[in-house]
């Protein structure tokens, strides 16, 4: 067996952990979007950092490489609904973590009116009462694409139809006229009448043999 896998964190701690202004801002976002802990906010912030890091890289590369890799980034952002289709590369740098939080499943459930509060929306998702495109999703941090936004609904468990057992056919009684009827050893034939024992046939012996017998 090899060494166990080491899973890396999906977020980075702030450089200044006890900065009062940042803590106040993050606490407000946590209450507004119903987050469980600051880690969930840091995960969304990490996703935003990846997008902005890729945008800065594209601004520093050649024109040929930019034309090749730019559609991948912009298509992803438009598919998630974070940016419009006609957005430019500079618009990625102006994004905030609030734009990413708006696409979380927990927020979309509240926006669609399936829950009254963010806390209730989180409970519905974690307990398996929310579906996206007919499949159950129990992760509140799932980023919902624009095409799946209208398919968010309550999860309905489909009852599978169990086929009824087939009735067994009654065994067909065999008639006495069946030629293939085989009797069991020691049992009487099914005809009802017992067979009479036949008398032994008299052998035709020659005349010389009859004299000897006499």
FIKE-314679 format. One record per residue (C-alpha): x, y, z; residue number from 1; residue in three letters. Coordinates in nm, 3 decimals, padded with zeros to 5 digits. Example, Ala and Ser with C-alpha at 12.3 -4.5 7.8 and 13.67 -1.06 7.14 Angstrom:
<sedos>
{sedo {01.230, -00.450, 00.780}, 1, Ala},
{sedo {01.367, -00.106, 00.714}, 2, Ser},
</sedos>
This chain:
<sedos>
{sedo {00.000, 00.000, 00.000}, 1, Unk},
{sedo {00.115, 00.350, -00.080}, 2, Unk},
{sedo {00.108, 00.659, 00.131}, 3, Unk},
{sedo {-00.237, 00.802, 00.208}, 4, Unk},
{sedo {-00.349, 01.094, 00.000}, 5, Unk},
{sedo {-00.306, 01.440, 00.147}, 6, Unk},
{sedo {-00.601, 01.660, 00.069}, 7, Unk},
{sedo {-00.518, 02.028, 00.032}, 8, Unk},
{sedo {-00.744, 02.296, 00.175}, 9, Unk},
{sedo {-00.997, 02.455, -00.057}, 10, Unk},
{sedo {-00.936, 02.793, 00.098}, 11, Unk},
{sedo {-00.659, 03.018, 00.225}, 12, Unk},
{sedo {-00.652, 03.190, 00.559}, 13, Unk},
{sedo {-00.645, 03.571, 00.548}, 14, Unk},
{sedo {-00.301, 03.718, 00.587}, 15, Unk},
{sedo {-00.415, 03.939, 00.872}, 16, Unk},
{sedo {-00.637, 03.702, 01.068}, 17, Unk},
{sedo {-00.752, 03.951, 01.334}, 18, Unk},
{sedo {-00.818, 04.255, 01.117}, 19, Unk},
{sedo {-01.129, 04.419, 01.260}, 20, Unk},
{sedo {-01.260, 04.575, 00.937}, 21, Unk},
{sedo {-01.233, 04.246, 00.749}, 22, Unk},
{sedo {-01.396, 04.050, 01.032}, 23, Unk},
{sedo {-01.687, 04.295, 01.041}, 24, Unk},
{sedo {-01.739, 04.272, 00.665}, 25, Unk},
{sedo {-01.717, 03.892, 00.658}, 26, Unk},
{sedo {-01.953, 03.858, 00.955}, 27, Unk},
{sedo {-02.213, 04.062, 00.766}, 28, Unk},
{sedo {-02.181, 03.838, 00.458}, 29, Unk},
{sedo {-02.206, 03.530, 00.678}, 30, Unk},
{sedo {-02.537, 03.646, 00.827}, 31, Unk},
{sedo {-02.675, 03.769, 00.494}, 32, Unk},
{sedo {-02.611, 03.446, 00.301}, 33, Unk},
{sedo {-02.668, 03.204, 00.591}, 34, Unk},
{sedo {-02.319, 03.057, 00.593}, 35, Unk},
{sedo {-02.229, 02.802, 00.859}, 36, Unk},
{sedo {-01.878, 02.929, 00.923}, 37, Unk},
{sedo {-01.615, 03.162, 00.787}, 38, Unk},
{sedo {-01.458, 02.869, 00.603}, 39, Unk},
{sedo {-01.747, 02.861, 00.355}, 40, Unk},
{sedo {-01.689, 03.227, 00.280}, 41, Unk},
{sedo {-01.318, 03.168, 00.236}, 42, Unk},
{sedo {-01.390, 02.884, -00.008}, 43, Unk},
{sedo {-01.600, 03.117, -00.226}, 44, Unk},
{sedo {-01.331, 03.382, -00.194}, 45, Unk},
{sedo {-01.076, 03.127, -00.317}, 46, Unk},
{sedo {-01.289, 03.057, -00.625}, 47, Unk},
{sedo {-01.293, 03.428, -00.696}, 48, Unk},
{sedo {-00.916, 03.447, -00.659}, 49, Unk},
{sedo {-00.871, 03.172, -00.918}, 50, Unk},
{sedo {-01.086, 03.358, -01.169}, 51, Unk},
{sedo {-00.906, 03.687, -01.114}, 52, Unk},
{sedo {-00.565, 03.518, -01.122}, 53, Unk},
{sedo {-00.649, 03.364, -01.459}, 54, Unk},
{sedo {-00.767, 03.703, -01.588}, 55, Unk},
{sedo {-00.439, 03.867, -01.485}, 56, Unk},
{sedo {-00.245, 03.592, -01.655}, 57, Unk},
{sedo {-00.435, 03.641, -01.979}, 58, Unk},
{sedo {-00.361, 04.012, -01.971}, 59, Unk},
{sedo {00.012, 03.945, -01.959}, 60, Unk},
{sedo {00.041, 03.677, -02.231}, 61, Unk},
{sedo {00.064, 03.713, -02.606}, 62, Unk},
{sedo {-00.235, 03.791, -02.823}, 63, Unk},
{sedo {-00.241, 03.442, -02.974}, 64, Unk},
{sedo {-00.245, 03.268, -02.636}, 65, Unk},
{sedo {-00.506, 03.508, -02.505}, 66, Unk},
{sedo {-00.741, 03.435, -02.794}, 67, Unk},
{sedo {-00.698, 03.066, -02.728}, 68, Unk},
{sedo {-00.761, 03.064, -02.351}, 69, Unk},
{sedo {-00.995, 03.360, -02.308}, 70, Unk},
{sedo {-01.313, 03.181, -02.429}, 71, Unk},
{sedo {-01.265, 02.910, -02.166}, 72, Unk},
{sedo {-01.272, 03.159, -01.880}, 73, Unk},
{sedo {-01.551, 03.377, -02.017}, 74, Unk},
{sedo {-01.771, 03.079, -02.108}, 75, Unk},
{sedo {-01.733, 02.942, -01.755}, 76, Unk},
{sedo {-01.830, 03.274, -01.597}, 77, Unk},
{sedo {-02.127, 03.322, -01.829}, 78, Unk},
{sedo {-02.240, 02.963, -01.775}, 79, Unk},
{sedo {-02.239, 03.017, -01.397}, 80, Unk},
{sedo {-02.418, 03.349, -01.434}, 81, Unk},
{sedo {-02.139, 03.547, -01.270}, 82, Unk},
{sedo {-02.084, 03.760, -01.584}, 83, Unk},
{sedo {-02.290, 03.831, -01.894}, 84, Unk},
{sedo {-02.196, 03.692, -02.233}, 85, Unk},
{sedo {-02.082, 04.028, -02.365}, 86, Unk},
{sedo {-01.849, 04.096, -02.071}, 87, Unk},
{sedo {-01.483, 04.180, -02.123}, 88, Unk},
{sedo {-01.171, 04.047, -01.959}, 89, Unk},
{sedo {-01.134, 04.361, -01.746}, 90, Unk},
{sedo {-01.477, 04.293, -01.592}, 91, Unk},
{sedo {-01.338, 03.982, -01.425}, 92, Unk},
{sedo {-01.105, 04.193, -01.213}, 93, Unk},
{sedo {-01.398, 04.397, -01.084}, 94, Unk},
{sedo {-01.585, 04.097, -00.947}, 95, Unk},
{sedo {-01.646, 04.061, -00.574}, 96, Unk},
{sedo {-01.716, 03.761, -00.354}, 97, Unk},
{sedo {-02.079, 03.869, -00.340}, 98, Unk},
{sedo {-02.114, 03.786, -00.712}, 99, Unk},
{sedo {-02.006, 03.429, -00.641}, 100, Unk},
{sedo {-02.224, 03.394, -00.330}, 101, Unk},
{sedo {-02.530, 03.487, -00.537}, 102, Unk},
{sedo {-02.486, 03.169, -00.743}, 103, Unk},
{sedo {-02.479, 02.929, -00.447}, 104, Unk},
{sedo {-02.767, 02.683, -00.429}, 105, Unk},
{sedo {-02.865, 02.808, -00.085}, 106, Unk},
{sedo {-02.910, 03.160, -00.221}, 107, Unk},
{sedo {-03.096, 03.043, -00.532}, 108, Unk},
{sedo {-03.345, 02.842, -00.323}, 109, Unk},
{sedo {-03.425, 03.156, -00.124}, 110, Unk},
{sedo {-03.451, 03.371, -00.439}, 111, Unk},
{sedo {-03.698, 03.127, -00.598}, 112, Unk},
{sedo {-03.923, 03.138, -00.292}, 113, Unk},
{sedo {-03.876, 02.775, -00.191}, 114, Unk},
{sedo {-03.768, 02.885, 00.158}, 115, Unk},
{sedo {-03.852, 03.181, 00.380}, 116, Unk},
{sedo {-03.506, 03.235, 00.529}, 117, Unk},
{sedo {-03.148, 03.142, 00.443}, 118, Unk},
{sedo {-03.139, 02.910, 00.744}, 119, Unk},
{sedo {-03.448, 02.725, 00.623}, 120, Unk},
{sedo {-03.299, 02.701, 00.273}, 121, Unk},
{sedo {-02.987, 02.542, 00.416}, 122, Unk},
{sedo {-03.190, 02.290, 00.616}, 123, Unk},
{sedo {-03.394, 02.191, 00.310}, 124, Unk},
{sedo {-03.079, 02.132, 00.106}, 125, Unk},
{sedo {-02.880, 01.940, 00.367}, 126, Unk},
{sedo {-03.177, 01.715, 00.448}, 127, Unk},
{sedo {-03.227, 01.624, 00.082}, 128, Unk},
{sedo {-03.548, 01.812, -00.001}, 129, Unk},
{sedo {-03.409, 02.017, -00.294}, 130, Unk},
{sedo {-03.340, 01.892, -00.645}, 131, Unk},
{sedo {-03.169, 02.041, -00.948}, 132, Unk},
{sedo {-03.282, 01.902, -01.282}, 133, Unk},
{sedo {-03.456, 01.618, -01.101}, 134, Unk},
{sedo {-03.151, 01.500, -00.906}, 135, Unk},
{sedo {-03.110, 01.553, -00.535}, 136, Unk},
{sedo {-02.836, 01.800, -00.435}, 137, Unk},
{sedo {-02.742, 01.823, -00.067}, 138, Unk},
{sedo {-02.456, 02.074, -00.093}, 139, Unk},
{sedo {-02.554, 02.435, -00.012}, 140, Unk},
{sedo {-02.233, 02.566, -00.176}, 141, Unk},
{sedo {-02.314, 02.414, -00.516}, 142, Unk},
{sedo {-02.273, 02.682, -00.785}, 143, Unk},
{sedo {-02.586, 02.667, -00.998}, 144, Unk},
{sedo {-02.543, 02.726, -01.373}, 145, Unk},
{sedo {-02.785, 02.960, -01.546}, 146, Unk},
{sedo {-02.944, 02.678, -01.747}, 147, Unk},
{sedo {-03.025, 02.488, -01.426}, 148, Unk},
{sedo {-03.166, 02.787, -01.242}, 149, Unk},
{sedo {-03.527, 02.724, -01.348}, 150, Unk},
{sedo {-03.505, 02.354, -01.261}, 151, Unk},
{sedo {-03.452, 02.410, -00.887}, 152, Unk},
{sedo {-03.749, 02.258, -00.707}, 153, Unk},
{sedo {-03.848, 02.033, -00.421}, 154, Unk},
{sedo {-03.716, 01.681, -00.451}, 155, Unk},
{sedo {-03.988, 01.428, -00.526}, 156, Unk},
{sedo {-03.902, 01.067, -00.470}, 157, Unk},
{sedo {-04.034, 00.858, -00.756}, 158, Unk},
{sedo {-04.205, 00.542, -00.640}, 159, Unk},
{sedo {-04.089, 00.254, -00.851}, 160, Unk},
{sedo {-04.367, 00.035, -00.986}, 161, Unk},
{sedo {-04.323, -00.316, -00.853}, 162, Unk},
{sedo {-04.463, -00.573, -01.097}, 163, Unk},
{sedo {-04.726, -00.801, -00.949}, 164, Unk},
{sedo {-04.631, -01.168, -00.924}, 165, Unk},
{sedo {-04.769, -01.379, -01.203}, 166, Unk},
{sedo {-05.030, -01.634, -01.110}, 167, Unk},
{sedo {-04.910, -01.990, -01.132}, 168, Unk},
{sedo {-05.097, -02.200, -01.382}, 169, Unk},
{sedo {-05.280, -02.500, -01.240}, 170, Unk},
{sedo {-05.128, -02.832, -01.344}, 171, Unk},
{sedo {-05.313, -02.992, -01.634}, 172, Unk},
{sedo {-05.461, -03.329, -01.547}, 173, Unk},
{sedo {-05.337, -03.608, -01.767}, 174, Unk},
{sedo {-05.598, -03.817, -01.945}, 175, Unk},
{sedo {-05.601, -04.190, -01.958}, 176, Unk},
{sedo {-05.554, -04.177, -02.332}, 177, Unk},
{sedo {-05.207, -04.025, -02.315}, 178, Unk},
{sedo {-04.963, -04.260, -02.475}, 179, Unk},
{sedo {-04.672, -04.110, -02.290}, 180, Unk},
{sedo {-04.823, -04.177, -01.946}, 181, Unk},
{sedo {-04.568, -04.352, -01.736}, 182, Unk},
{sedo {-04.676, -04.543, -01.429}, 183, Unk},
{sedo {-04.482, -04.535, -01.106}, 184, Unk},
{sedo {-04.343, -04.863, -00.988}, 185, Unk},
{sedo {-04.571, -05.021, -00.730}, 186, Unk},
{sedo {-04.880, -04.812, -00.822}, 187, Unk},
{sedo {-05.190, -04.927, -01.000}, 188, Unk},
{sedo {-05.265, -04.793, -01.347}, 189, Unk},
{sedo {-05.487, -04.487, -01.366}, 190, Unk},
{sedo {-05.753, -04.672, -01.570}, 191, Unk},
{sedo {-05.920, -04.793, -01.249}, 192, Unk},
{sedo {-05.960, -05.158, -01.348}, 193, Unk},
{sedo {-05.697, -05.402, -01.236}, 194, Unk},
{sedo {-05.538, -05.615, -01.500}, 195, Unk},
{sedo {-05.616, -05.984, -01.471}, 196, Unk},
{sedo {-05.330, -06.222, -01.457}, 197, Unk},
{sedo {-05.302, -06.401, -01.785}, 198, Unk},
{sedo {-05.271, -06.780, -01.783}, 199, Unk},
{sedo {-04.943, -06.915, -01.911}, 200, Unk},
{sedo {-04.963, -07.017, -02.269}, 201, Unk},
{sedo {-04.938, -07.387, -02.346}, 202, Unk},
{sedo {-04.633, -07.463, -02.543}, 203, Unk},
{sedo {-04.669, -07.682, -02.853}, 204, Unk},
{sedo {-04.427, -07.962, -02.785}, 205, Unk},
{sedo {-04.349, -08.233, -03.034}, 206, Unk},
{sedo {-04.516, -08.570, -02.989}, 207, Unk},
{sedo {-04.196, -08.740, -02.873}, 208, Unk},
{sedo {-04.152, -08.487, -02.596}, 209, Unk},
{sedo {-04.510, -08.542, -02.472}, 210, Unk},
{sedo {-04.447, -08.914, -02.433}, 211, Unk},
{sedo {-04.144, -08.845, -02.224}, 212, Unk},
{sedo {-04.339, -08.614, -02.003}, 213, Unk},
{sedo {-04.609, -08.872, -01.954}, 214, Unk},
</sedos>
